[in-house]
Amino acid sequence: ALTWFFSVPHDIEGLVELIGGLDAFRDRLNTLFTSKIGELEIKIKDYSGLVGAYAHGNEPTHHVPFLFLTALGDATTTNYYVDHILNNLYDDTPKGLPGNDDAGQMSAWYVLAFIG
């Protein structure tokens, strides 16, 4: 649910204004990616693709890691989280995707994020 807060890609500027400006927006994004919402004690990759409270396994929010750059001009933080997702949530095994590859979205995100 925390990730869905950012699901207004058509009006990110309006969302920034609604919550009180760029500093408040940055705080919400940082909180999303650093919150601890529970630990899984299983030995397989987390199917939801969690990075903090951000669920990469949920395709409609694939734009969220890029908001540090597009909304805040912060390429460093976007690169940090995109690199983390690429290197930790994907691999070249049959279970190497976080979540379900609905119509190729997970794979497409990987390819496009990898090439920049």
VOBA-420856 format. One record per residue: x, y, z of N, C-alpha, C, CB in turn; residue number from 1; residue in one letter. Coordinates in pm, whole numbers. Glycine has a CB too. Layout:
<atoms>
X | Y | Z | X | Y | Z | X | Y | Z | X | Y | Z | NUM | a
...
</atoms>
This chain:
<atoms>
82 | -119 | 0 | 0 | 0 | 0 | 86 | 126 | 0 | -93 | 0 | 120 | 1 | a
202 | 119 | 66 | 288 | 237 | 69 | 335 | 275 | -70 | 408 | 212 | 160 | 2 | l
361 | 176 | -154 | 407 | 203 | -289 | 298 | 268 | -374 | 454 | 74 | -355 | 3 | t
173 | 230 | -351 | 64 | 284 | -431 | 48 | 435 | -414 | -65 | 214 | -396 | 4 | w
98 | 489 | -307 | 92 | 634 | -286 | 152 | 709 | -406 | 168 | 672 | -157 | 5 | f
252 | 650 | -471 | 324 | 714 | -581 | 265 | 679 | -719 | 470 | 675 | -577 | 6 | f
148 | 616 | -719 | 89 | 568 | -844 | 5 | 674 | -915 | 5 | 447 | -818 | 7 | s
67 | 788 | -935 | 5 | 895 | -1014 | 109 | 946 | -1115 | -47 | 1012 | -922 | 8 | v
161 | 856 | -1200 | 269 | 899 | -1290 | 226 | 1011 | -1386 | 318 | 781 | -1371 | 9 | p
97 | 1030 | -1400 | 46 | 1137 | -1486 | 52 | 1274 | -1419 | -96 | 1106 | -1526 | 10 | h
75 | 1277 | -1286 | 76 | 1407 | -1217 | 167 | 1405 | -1094 | -67 | 1446 | -1175 | 11 | d
292 | 1372 | -1114 | 387 | 1371 | -1004 | 403 | 1511 | -945 | 524 | 1316 | -1051 | 12 | i
402 | 1613 | -1030 | 413 | 1751 | -979 | 298 | 1783 | -886 | 417 | 1851 | -1095 | 13 | e
177 | 1739 | -919 | 62 | 1760 | -832 | 76 | 1687 | -700 | -65 | 1715 | -902 | 14 | g
131 | 1565 | -703 | 154 | 1490 | -580 | 257 | 1560 | -492 | 201 | 1347 | -612 | 15 | l
364 | 1609 | -553 | 467 | 1682 | -477 | 403 | 1802 | -408 | 582 | 1728 | -571 | 16 | v
322 | 1876 | -480 | 255 | 1993 | -422 | 158 | 1952 | -312 | 181 | 2072 | -532 | 17 | e
84 | 1844 | -335 | -16 | 1798 | -240 | 44 | 1762 | -104 | -90 | 1679 | -296 | 18 | l
164 | 1703 | -105 | 222 | 1659 | 23 | 316 | 1762 | 85 | 296 | 1529 | 4 | 19 | i
330 | 1877 | 21 | 404 | 1985 | 86 | 538 | 2020 | 27 | 424 | 1951 | 224 | 20 | g
566 | 1975 | -94 | 689 | 2018 | -160 | 792 | 1907 | -176 | 750 | 2130 | -85 | 21 | g
905 | 1946 | -234 | 1010 | 1850 | -270 | 1073 | 1780 | -150 | 1117 | 1919 | -349 | 22 | l
1093 | 1852 | -41 | 1154 | 1789 | 77 | 1063 | 1681 | 134 | 1183 | 1895 | 186 | 23 | d
934 | 1709 | 142 | 839 | 1609 | 192 | 832 | 1490 | 97 | 699 | 1671 | 210 | 24 | a
838 | 1517 | -33 | 836 | 1410 | -133 | 960 | 1322 | -120 | 827 | 1468 | -276 | 25 | f
1075 | 1386 | -105 | 1200 | 1311 | -86 | 1193 | 1224 | 39 | 1321 | 1407 | -76 | 26 | r
1140 | 1279 | 146 | 1126 | 1202 | 270 | 1036 | 1080 | 250 | 1070 | 1291 | 382 | 27 | d
925 | 1098 | 178 | 833 | 985 | 154 | 900 | 878 | 70 | 704 | 1033 | 84 | 28 | r
974 | 918 | -34 | 1045 | 820 | -117 | 1151 | 747 | -36 | 1110 | 889 | -237 | 29 | l
1230 | 819 | 40 | 1333 | 755 | 123 | 1271 | 658 | 223 | 1415 | 861 | 197 | 30 | n
1162 | 698 | 284 | 1093 | 610 | 380 | 1044 | 484 | 311 | 975 | 684 | 445 | 31 | t
991 | 497 | 191 | 943 | 381 | 117 | 1055 | 279 | 97 | 885 | 423 | -19 | 32 | l
1172 | 325 | 55 | 1281 | 233 | 23 | 1361 | 187 | 144 | 1372 | 299 | -74 | 33 | f
1341 | 247 | 259 | 1420 | 208 | 376 | 1336 | 150 | 489 | 1494 | 327 | 428 | 34 | t
1205 | 152 | 479 | 1120 | 96 | 584 | 1137 | -54 | 594 | 972 | 130 | 558 | 35 | s
1132 | -104 | 714 | 1133 | -248 | 737 | 989 | -290 | 764 | 1228 | -288 | 858 | 36 | k
934 | -370 | 676 | 795 | -411 | 695 | 784 | -559 | 731 | 713 | -383 | 569 | 37 | i
893 | -618 | 772 | 892 | -759 | 811 | 1004 | -834 | 743 | 758 | -822 | 777 | 38 | g
1044 | -939 | 804 | 1151 | -1022 | 749 | 1094 | -1158 | 714 | 1269 | -1035 | 851 | 39 | e
1131 | -1210 | 600 | 1091 | -1344 | 561 | 1201 | -1441 | 600 | 1061 | -1352 | 408 | 40 | l
1163 | -1549 | 662 | 1262 | -1646 | 706 | 1264 | -1768 | 615 | 1234 | -1689 | 849 | 41 | e
1247 | -1746 | 487 | 1253 | -1856 | 392 | 1379 | -1840 | 308 | 1126 | -1860 | 302 | 42 | i
1423 | -1947 | 250 | 1551 | -1947 | 181 | 1539 | -1919 | 31 | 1619 | -2078 | 202 | 43 | k
1422 | -1876 | -15 | 1406 | -1843 | -155 | 1394 | -1692 | -171 | 1284 | -1914 | -215 | 44 | i
1417 | -1646 | -291 | 1406 | -1503 | -318 | 1264 | -1454 | -289 | 1444 | -1472 | -465 | 45 | k
1254 | -1337 | -232 | 1126 | -1277 | -201 | 1048 | -1252 | -329 | 1144 | -1146 | -121 | 46 | d
935 | -1319 | -343 | 854 | -1310 | -465 | 800 | -1169 | -488 | 739 | -1409 | -458 | 47 | y
779 | -1093 | -381 | 725 | -958 | -397 | 833 | -859 | -441 | 663 | -910 | -267 | 48 | s
959 | -898 | -433 | 1067 | -810 | -473 | 1081 | -689 | -384 | 1048 | -766 | -613 | 49 | g
1077 | -709 | -254 | 1081 | -597 | -161 | 1218 | -531 | -151 | 1038 | -642 | -25 | 50 | l
1217 | -399 | -156 | 1331 | -314 | -123 | 1273 | -216 | -22 | 1396 | -241 | -252 | 51 | v
1296 | -242 | 106 | 1224 | -167 | 208 | 1077 | -204 | 198 | 1245 | -14 | 192 | 52 | g
992 | -104 | 177 | 850 | -130 | 158 | 810 | -122 | 10 | 767 | -31 | 239 | 53 | a
905 | -87 | -77 | 879 | -84 | -221 | 870 | -228 | -272 | 990 | -4 | -298 | 54 | y
760 | -261 | -339 | 739 | -397 | -390 | 761 | -398 | -541 | 596 | -448 | -356 | 55 | a
882 | -434 | -583 | 914 | -436 | -726 | 836 | -546 | -800 | 1063 | -457 | -745 | 56 | h
790 | -647 | -728 | 711 | -752 | -790 | 573 | -706 | -834 | 697 | -866 | -696 | 57 | g
538 | -582 | -808 | 410 | -524 | -846 | 434 | -427 | -962 | 342 | -453 | -725 | 58 | n
407 | -474 | -1084 | 445 | -398 | -1203 | 393 | -254 | -1212 | 398 | -471 | -1321 | 59 | e
272 | -224 | -1165 | 225 | -85 | -1181 | 308 | 21 | -1110 | 86 | -75 | -1132 | 60 | p
402 | -20 | -1026 | 484 | 78 | -956 | 629 | 76 | -1002 | 477 | 54 | -808 | 61 | t
654 | 23 | -1120 | 792 | 15 | -1169 | 855 | 152 | -1194 | 796 | -65 | -1296 | 62 | h
777 | 256 | -1199 | 831 | 391 | -1220 | 889 | 451 | -1092 | 722 | 482 | -1275 | 63 | h
854 | 397 | -977 | 886 | 461 | -850 | 1037 | 479 | -827 | 827 | 381 | -737 | 64 | v
1123 | 380 | -854 | 1266 | 405 | -829 | 1323 | 522 | -911 | 1346 | 280 | -859 | 65 | p
1260 | 553 | -1022 | 1307 | 660 | -1109 | 1260 | 798 | -1064 | 1262 | 634 | -1250 | 66 | f
1170 | 803 | -965 | 1119 | 932 | -919 | 1225 | 1017 | -849 | 1004 | 910 | -825 | 67 | l
1326 | 953 | -792 | 1435 | 1033 | -734 | 1497 | 1123 | -841 | 1543 | 941 | -671 | 68 | f
1510 | 1070 | -962 | 1568 | 1147 | -1072 | 1465 | 1239 | -1137 | 1626 | 1053 | -1178 | 69 | l
1351 | 1184 | -1177 | 1256 | 1263 | -1255 | 1188 | 1373 | -1174 | 1152 | 1173 | -1314 | 70 | t
1162 | 1348 | -1047 | 1094 | 1449 | -965 | 1190 | 1535 | -885 | 997 | 1383 | -871 | 71 | a
1307 | 1477 | -848 | 1398 | 1548 | -758 | 1532 | 1582 | -820 | 1420 | 1465 | -635 | 72 | l
1560 | 1530 | -940 | 1688 | 1555 | -1004 | 1803 | 1479 | -940 | 1718 | 1701 | -1002 | 73 | g
1773 | 1373 | -865 | 1873 | 1298 | -789 | 1909 | 1168 | -861 | 1823 | 1269 | -647 | 74 | d
2003 | 1176 | -954 | 2044 | 1057 | -1030 | 2117 | 956 | -941 | 2135 | 1098 | -1148 | 75 | a
2189 | 1002 | -842 | 2266 | 912 | -757 | 2175 | 813 | -684 | 2348 | 992 | -656 | 76 | t
2067 | 862 | -624 | 1978 | 772 | -551 | 1901 | 682 | -645 | 1882 | 853 | -464 | 77 | t
1854 | 735 | -758 | 1790 | 649 | -857 | 1884 | 538 | -900 | 1745 | 731 | -980 | 78 | t
2008 | 573 | -932 | 2105 | 471 | -975 | 2129 | 368 | -865 | 2236 | 536 | -1015 | 79 | n
2136 | 412 | -741 | 2159 | 319 | -630 | 2048 | 214 | -624 | 2166 | 396 | -496 | 80 | y
1922 | 259 | -625 | 1811 | 164 | -611 | 1791 | 80 | -737 | 1683 | 237 | -578 | 81 | y
1806 | 139 | -854 | 1794 | 61 | -977 | 1904 | -45 | -983 | 1802 | 154 | -1102 | 82 | v
2027 | -9 | -951 | 2136 | -108 | -947 | 2108 | -217 | -844 | 2269 | -39 | -915 | 83 | d
2057 | -178 | -729 | 2024 | -278 | -627 | 1919 | -376 | -679 | 1972 | -209 | -499 | 84 | h
1816 | -325 | -743 | 1710 | -411 | -797 | 1766 | -503 | -905 | 1595 | -325 | -855 | 85 | i
1842 | -446 | -998 | 1899 | -526 | -1106 | 1989 | -637 | -1052 | 1979 | -437 | -1202 | 86 | l
2070 | -607 | -954 | 2171 | -702 | -905 | 2122 | -797 | -797 | 2286 | -627 | -854 | 87 | n
2010 | -765 | -732 | 1965 | -848 | -621 | 1830 | -916 | -642 | 1958 | -766 | -499 | 88 | n
1748 | -863 | -729 | 1615 | -921 | -747 | 1602 | -1003 | -875 | 1512 | -812 | -747 | 89 | l
1699 | -996 | -962 | 1697 | -1070 | -1088 | 1819 | -1162 | -1094 | 1695 | -973 | -1210 | 90 | y
1804 | -1276 | -1156 | 1919 | -1361 | -1189 | 1883 | -1449 | -1309 | 1961 | -1448 | -1066 | 91 | d
1977 | -1529 | -1353 | 1958 | -1607 | -1476 | 1914 | -1751 | -1449 | 2086 | -1608 | -1557 | 92 | d
1827 | -1768 | -1350 | 1770 | -1899 | -1320 | 1622 | -1898 | -1356 | 1791 | -1936 | -1171 | 93 | t
1558 | -2014 | -1359 | 1414 | -2016 | -1388 | 1330 | -1934 | -1291 | 1366 | -2158 | -1387 | 94 | p
1377 | -1912 | -1170 | 1304 | -1829 | -1073 | 1372 | -1695 | -1055 | 1293 | -1901 | -936 | 95 | k
1433 | -1643 | -1160 | 1514 | -1524 | -1150 | 1443 | -1392 | -1166 | 1618 | -1531 | -1249 | 96 | g
1311 | -1391 | -1150 | 1235 | -1267 | -1158 | 1161 | -1243 | -1027 | 1136 | -1271 | -1275 | 97 | l
1153 | -1119 | -981 | 1072 | -1090 | -863 | 926 | -1073 | -903 | 1124 | -963 | -791 | 98 | p
845 | -1168 | -877 | 705 | -1160 | -915 | 677 | -1234 | -1043 | 664 | -1016 | -930 | 99 | g
565 | -1204 | -1103 | 517 | -1271 | -1222 | 549 | -1185 | -1344 | 366 | -1300 | -1213 | 100 | n
602 | -1244 | -1448 | 640 | -1169 | -1568 | 519 | -1147 | -1658 | 751 | -1244 | -1645 | 101 | d
418 | -1079 | -1605 | 295 | -1054 | -1679 | 324 | -989 | -1813 | 200 | -966 | -1597 | 102 | d
300 | -1063 | -1919 | 319 | -1014 | -2056 | 458 | -956 | -2079 | 214 | -909 | -2088 | 103 | a
556 | -999 | -2001 | 694 | -956 | -2021 | 733 | -828 | -1950 | 718 | -939 | -2163 | 104 | g
650 | -775 | -1861 | 680 | -648 | -1795 | 805 | -655 | -1708 | 562 | -604 | -1710 | 105 | q
819 | -762 | -1629 | 938 | -773 | -1543 | 1065 | -778 | -1627 | 928 | -898 | -1453 | 106 | m
1060 | -855 | -1733 | 1176 | -866 | -1822 | 1203 | -735 | -1892 | 1154 | -977 | -1925 | 107 | s
1099 | -669 | -1939 | 1114 | -541 | -2007 | 1174 | -436 | -1913 | 979 | -493 | -2061 | 108 | a
1129 | -432 | -1788 | 1185 | -338 | -1692 | 1334 | -361 | -1677 | 1115 | -351 | -1555 | 109 | w
1373 | -488 | -1665 | 1516 | -521 | -1650 | 1596 | -469 | -1770 | 1535 | -673 | -1635 | 110 | y
1550 | -501 | -1889 | 1624 | -462 | -2010 | 1633 | -310 | -2019 | 1555 | -519 | -2137 | 111 | v
1523 | -240 | -2003 | 1524 | -94 | -2016 | 1605 | -28 | -1905 | 1381 | -41 | -2016 | 112 | l
1595 | -79 | -1783 | 1672 | -22 | -1672 | 1821 | -50 | -1693 | 1625 | -80 | -1535 | 113 | a
1855 | -166 | -1745 | 1994 | -202 | -1766 | 2060 | -113 | -1872 | 2003 | -348 | -1808 | 114 | f
1987 | -86 | -1979 | 2047 | -3 | -2085 | 2035 | 147 | -2057 | 1980 | -34 | -2219 | 115 | i
1957 | 181 | -1953 | 1945 | 321 | -1914 | 1842 | 391 | -1990 | 2073 | 392 | -1929 | 116 | g
</atoms>
